[in-house]
């Protein structure tokens, strides 16, 4: 008679069985995962909390539920970014070994608000650059891998172009400022009064305090406007765009959707003109997402990308972490550090 293997090990994990406020996040004991033949078991050391994660928690905007679950989350353990150590590998795994330090993303697969996660070897997962900590590595995943395709691929950013980053002090904004400077652009950062000086230290050439000035009414024009927080709109920004300028938004609402469609049709007919572009970068194909993280890994190794960390929390403080991010005033990244 064959013996049956039973997993008696447990781990702490955050579970969300419904959409709602931060209080839907509950820390529970779950079985520790066992890696399959093609999987890597990762002991998570740090994970991040971003505005994207709070949107997933609330199930808004509603179109996101087509991927996340219509009435409740399909994936009960949230979290998409990780940095940690490989604890075990399946027999078919060749890219990683036990003890490797790694960082990466599970995207809508979730599972990173936990002490352990087991994911396929073919995931958006790479060896962590030695010069950054687990905390820093986890903070660099979401913001940079979202900003990179917007600026480089959709915006076709070029040296000498004028680029405005709206929401420059958030996780995506701080990465976008650094990436735009890396590509040789002249960067204007829009932020609150308290964050202007250190956004300049990140590389911004000019800064605008949104509490005192409306960048759409200053009379300046930009080749790219990257609205990382979705607080503006293409119609409002048109006067601040050059004749072939592009408005980039990772936040999709009905208004933005209509603007994307109408401006794209006009551009297709004329072959020129101002336009709005949206993309859900976490839903793009695997090769693109993997190669984007490779690019970010190389920038980190070259010292061209710095992690900006506002606050850190323990896993037991996940509700506090989400409440803080919900306020919309974080400075860089919020990271959850595991106690394991």
ABEGO torsion letter per residue (X at the ends): XBBBBBBABBBBBBBBABBEBAAABBBBBBBBBBBBAABBBBBBABBBBBAAAAAAAAGOBAAAAAAAEAABBABABBEABBBBBBABBBAABAABBBGBBBBEBAEAAEGABBABBBBBABBBBBBBBAABBAAAAAAAAAAAAAAAAAAAAAAGBBBGBBBBBBGAABAAAAAAAAAAAAAGBBBBBBBBAAAAAAAAAAGBABBBBAAABBAAAAGBBBABBBBAAGABBAAAAAAABBAABBBBBABBBAAAAAAAAAAAAAAAAAGBEBBBBBBBAAABBAAAAAAAAAAAAAAAAAGABBBBBABBBBAAAAAAAAAAAAAGABBEBBBBBBAX
